[in-house]
Amino acid sequence: MSLSRSTIRSELASTLRHLTADASRRSAVRLIVAEKGTLGQDDILPEPGKGLELVLVAQGVNEPASELLSRTERRLAALERADRGVADAVLLVRASADPATRAVRRQVARAVMDRLARSGSKELTVLARRPMDPELCDELLTLAETLIADSKEARVAIRVRFDGAELEHSSGIFPAPGAEETTAPPQAIA
């Protein structure tokens, strides 16, 4: 049985598309940026079979927040130089933070958001764990709103998650500007 040229070309094109898609999936990473005291593995590891390499930038115990920002920026630049995409990102934040840490948190979130937008990624998750205070909740919701407002052209959603806390605020998703409404409305996460 002989195959026609058009059939062979079609099969080759299909194989090349699959190889290219596999290569791009392998080159994407999951980025985790963790403030000190927030690291836990249960919810930041990639799902089995997702094939994402995990890139972790964690603040050291005695390290100032400004150093976390510097190391995050260096890691983002290295990923960009290596032509590595960021599939998704998680920013782990601690419940109590001084004003300097909060200012750095905004800068880290903005740098990560910019890289996500350039990678064509869909979501940044900001995750706060217990114990929670209303001031931190308000700050994180404001941070999400500000990032969305500042990145009108980026199509990156922000998920704000308050883990294991009973709050008057709900965790939720802030859809990217101009994106189709494909995400569920904000809901509490237990």
N, C-alpha and C positions, 0 to 999 in steps of 0.2 A: 504494500500500500504506500503510495507516494503522496506527500503533502504538497499543497500548492504554496507558492511563494507568499501569498497574502496570509495564509494560515500560519506559516512559520514566522512571519513578521509580527503577526498578532500575538502569537505565543511568546516570542522574544520580548515584545513590548510589555506584556503582562508580567513576565518574570522580572524584568528590569524595574517595573513599578514596585513590585513586592520587595525586591532587594533594596531599593532606595528607601522605601518606607521602613524596613527593618533597620537599616543603617541610621536613619534619623531618630528612630525610637531608642537605639543604643546610645546615641550621642546626647540624648536629653538626660538631665539629672533632676532629682528632687532636692531642692535647697531648703535647709533648716537653719534658721538663725535663732539661737537660744540665749536669752538673758540668764545671768547666773541664778542658780536655784530653781530652774524650770525644767531641767532635762529629765525626761522619762521616755522609755522606748515604746510603750504600748500603742501610741497613736501616731507616731511619726515615721515608722518604717513603711516602705512601699508595699503595696498589696502583692501577695505571691503571684508570680507570672507577669507582673507589670514590667519587669525588666529595667527598672530605674536604678541608676547609681545614686547613692545618698551622699550629698555634700553637706557637711555639718560645720557651722561656724558657731562655737560656743564661747561665751564669756567666762573667763577664768574667775576663780573665787576672789582673788585680790586684784583683779583687773578693772581699771576704770571703764566706764561705758564708752568713752571716746575711742578706746582701743578696739572694742567690738566693732564700732563703725569703721575704723581704718581697716581691720582685717576683713570685714564683709565687703568693703569696696575693692580691696585687693583680690579677693576670691572671685567677685563678679567680673572684674577686669580680666583675670586669668581665664575664666570660662569663655568670655567673649573672644579673647585672643585665640583660644583653642577651637573656636567655632562650635562651642557646646551650647545647646539650648537648655533652658530651664523649663521643665514640664509643668512644675508647680512649686510653690514655696509656702513654708510655714514659718511664722514669726511667733516664738514662744515668749510670752511676757510674764513677769512676776507681779504679784498682787500689790505689793507696796514698792513704790519707786519715788526717788527724790526728783525734783524738777530737772536736774541735769540729765538724769537717766531718761526722763520723758522726752526731753528735747532730742537726745540722741536716738531714741526709739522712732521718733518722727522721721529723722534723717535716714535711718536704716530702712524703714518701711518705704520711703520714697525711692531710695536707691534700688531696692528689690523690685518695686513696682515698675520702675523704668526698664529694668532688665527683663522682667516678665513681658512687658509690652513689646520690646524689641525681639523677644523669642517667639512671639505669637502665642504665648501661654494664655490660659483662661482664668486662673484664680490664684489669689493670695489668701491664705488663712491666717488670721491673727487669733492665737489661742491663749486664753488666760485661765489659769487653774485656781483652785481654792487656796487660801481663803480670799474672798472677793470683797471689795468695798465698792459702794455706789460711785465714788469719785473715779475709780479706775474704769468702771463700766462706761461712764459718760465720756471719759477721755478716749477710750478705744472706739466708741461709736463716732465721736467727733473726728478722730483720726481717719476712719474709713470714709466718712463723708468728705473730708478735705482731700484725701487722695483721689477719690472719684471726681470731685470738682476740678482738681488740678490736672487731671489726665483725660480731658474730654475726647481726645483722639484715640487713646488706648482702649482696647476692648478687654480689659481685665476686671473680673468681678472680685470683690473682697468679701470673704466670709469671716465674720467676727463670732468667735465661739467662747462662751463662758462655761467651762467644763465643771460639771458636778456642783453647781451652785444654784440655790433657790433665790432668784432675784426678781425684781419688778421688771427688769429689762429682759427681752428675749434675745437669744443669739439670732443671727440672721445673715442673709446674703444681700450685699449691695451690688446690684447688677451693673455691668459696665455700661457706660453711656452708649446709646445707639444699638446695643445688643438686643436681640429678640428676647422676649420674656419667656425663657425656657427653664428658669430656675423656680423652685418652689418659694412661696412667700416665707418671710422670716418665721421661725418657730423656735420654741424652747428646746434645748438639748439637755437631756438629763445626764 
